[in-house]
């Protein structure tokens, strides 16, 4: 794997894979952390995959409190940038309910502690 592979995965917005490549290339912790947070955002906001978020956060060493704060701040940033669609109401298969992103985050943030 090389820097071209990393660039390719970032352009494809495949951040989970980009993290793995960055780690294998020995990239700085700061660079890797940025990619990790992007992967967590993608898993949470775009996929609404709570189990995936929990697993990645544990793998990346991101504490629940830091994760929740990052996701809240990123949601505010997206809203300010006019990208509210990613925060809109979505159906949650696990609960059979519809949640806005904020409702989803509140519900699952408690579950991530378990």
C-alpha positions in Angstrom: 0.0 0.0 0.0 1.2 3.5 -0.7 0.2 7.1 -0.7 -1.7 6.7 -4.0 -3.9 4.0 -2.4 -4.6 6.4 0.5 -5.5 9.2 -1.8 -7.8 6.9 -3.8 -9.7 5.7 -0.7 -10.1 9.3 0.6 -11.4 10.4 -2.8 -13.9 7.5 -2.7 -14.8 8.6 0.8 -13.9 5.1 2.1 -12.6 6.4 5.4 -12.4 3.1 7.3 -10.1 1.7 4.6 -8.2 5.0 4.5 -7.5 4.7 8.2 -6.1 1.3 7.8 -3.8 2.4 5.0 -2.7 5.5 6.9 -1.8 3.3 9.9 0.1 0.8 7.6 2.1 3.8 6.1 3.0 5.0 9.5 1.2 8.4 9.1 1.2 10.8 12.0 -1.3 10.3 14.8 -3.0 13.6 13.9 -3.5 12.6 10.3 -4.8 9.2 11.3 -7.1 10.8 13.9 -8.7 13.1 11.3 -9.4 10.1 9.1 -10.8 8.1 12.1 -13.2 10.9 13.0 -14.3 11.1 9.4 -14.9 7.4 9.4 -16.9 7.6 12.6 -19.0 10.5 11.2 -19.7 8.5 8.0 -20.7 5.5 10.0 -23.0 7.5 12.3 -24.5 10.2 10.2 -24.6 8.6 6.7 -25.1 5.0 7.7 -26.7 5.4 11.1 -24.9 2.2 12.1 -24.7 2.3 15.9 -22.9 -1.0 16.3 -20.3 0.0 13.7 -19.8 3.3 15.4 -19.2 1.6 18.7 -16.8 -0.9 17.3 -14.8 1.7 15.4 -14.7 4.0 18.3 -13.3 1.2 20.5 -10.8 0.2 17.8 -9.7 3.8 17.4 -9.5 4.5 21.1 -12.1 7.3 21.0 -13.9 7.6 24.4 -17.7 7.8 24.3 -17.8 11.3 25.6 -15.3 12.6 23.0 -17.2 10.7 20.3 -20.6 12.2 21.2 -19.1 15.7 21.4 -17.4 15.3 18.0 -20.6 14.0 16.4 -22.7 16.8 17.9 -20.2 19.5 16.8 -20.0 17.9 13.3 -23.8 17.9 13.1 -23.9 21.6 14.0 -21.2 22.3 11.4 -23.2 20.4 8.7 -26.3 22.3 9.6 -24.5 25.7 9.4 -23.1 24.7 6.0 -26.6 24.0 4.7 -26.2 20.3 4.7 -29.1 19.3 6.9 -30.1 16.4 4.7 -27.7 14.1 6.5 -29.4 15.0 9.8 -32.9 14.4 8.6 -35.2 11.8 10.0 -34.4 8.2 9.2 -35.9 4.9 10.0 -34.0 2.8 12.6 -34.2 -0.9 11.9 -33.2 -1.9 15.4 -36.0 0.1 17.1 -38.6 0.4 14.3 -38.8 4.1 14.9 -37.9 7.3 13.0 -35.2 9.5 14.5 -33.5 12.7 13.6 -29.8 12.5 13.8 -29.8 14.2 17.2 -32.4 11.8 18.6 -30.5 8.9 17.2 -27.3 10.1 18.8 -28.9 10.6 22.2 -30.5 7.1 22.0 -27.4 5.3 21.0 -24.8 7.3 23.0 -26.3 5.7 26.1 -26.0 2.2 24.5 -22.3 2.8 23.6 -21.5 3.1 27.3 -22.7 -0.5 27.9 
